[in-house]
Amino acid sequence: MIDISRELQVVANTGRLTMGVRQSIKAILNGDAKLVIMAANVPPSIRQDVERYAKLSQVPVFTYAGTSWELGGALRRSHKIAVVAIIDPGESSIMSLAGGANV
């Protein structure tokens, strides 16, 4: 089992990611997103939108076990982050999560 918080920091340092609902949906629709991670407390309407677009684009979606505050903290941000789209994993092994269901 990988440490998702550590892997997110590696992606932030060596790869590319986008944070936020609108930017993540844009990355999904443009075909840039390789993986989408959502906080456990994302409102159902946002969750449905992101999951619908991800399914159409065949992008795996995972639910981070923590809240949006905790997801923001994992990325060393001092604000909430509900959705993160991984564009380029860099040196991270975060893409190994693509075979699972929840993070």
N, C-alpha and C positions, 0 to 999 in steps of 0.2 A: 504494500500500500504506500502510495507516495504522499508526501506532505504538500497538500494543495497550496497552502499559504506560501511556502518556500518556493514552489514551482511558479507561482504567480509573480513573485519578486524576480525570479530568474528571467521570466518572459519580459517583465518591465525593463530589466537591465540589458538584455541581449537580443530581444525580439521586438515585435510590435503588437500592440493591443489597442483597442478603443474602448472607452468607458461611457456608460450612459445608454439609455434606451434608444433614443433617436439615432445616435451614431452607430450603435450596434446593429440596428435594423438596416441602416444604410449599408453597412459592411456586408450584411447577409445578402441583401438584394443585389449588390454589386459583385457578389461572388468572391469577396475578399476574405470573409470569415471562415476559419477552419474549425472553430469550436466556440460555443457560446456557454458562458457560465452565469447563472442567475442566483441571486440570494434567495434564501428560503422564504423570506417575507415579502416577496414581490406581489403586488396586487394582482388578483386573478385576471383582470382585463389586460394588463400588460403582459402577464405570463402567456395568455392565449395568443396575443398578437405576435410575440417573439417566437413562440413555438410553431405557429402557423407559417410564418415566413421561413423559419429554419427548416421545417419539414419540406416546403416547396423547393428549397435550395439544397436539400440533403446535407444540412449542417447539424452535427450532433449538439444536443442541449443537455446541460447538467445543472443540477441544483446544488449550490453550495450549502453546506449544512448550517452555516451561520446566517446572521441577519445582514442587511445591507451596510450597517455600521461596521460589522466584522469583516465583510468583504472589502470595504474601503480601507480598513486597518491592515488587511493582508497586503494591500497594494501601497501601504505607507501613505495613505491619504487621510486627511482629517475631516472627511465628509462621507456621506452615504454614497454607495455605488450599488445600484440594483442589478445592472447587467454589464458584463464584460465580454467583448468579442476578441478572440485570439486571431490575429492576422498572420503573424509569423512567430512560431514558438521559440525561435532562437536556439539557445543551448539547453532549453528546458525539456523535460520529458513529459510535459503536460498532455501531449497528444496521446499518451498511453491511456488516458481516461476515456478516449473515444469508444472503447469497448464496454464500458460500464454504464450504469443507469444514474446513480447519484454520487455526488462527491461528498 
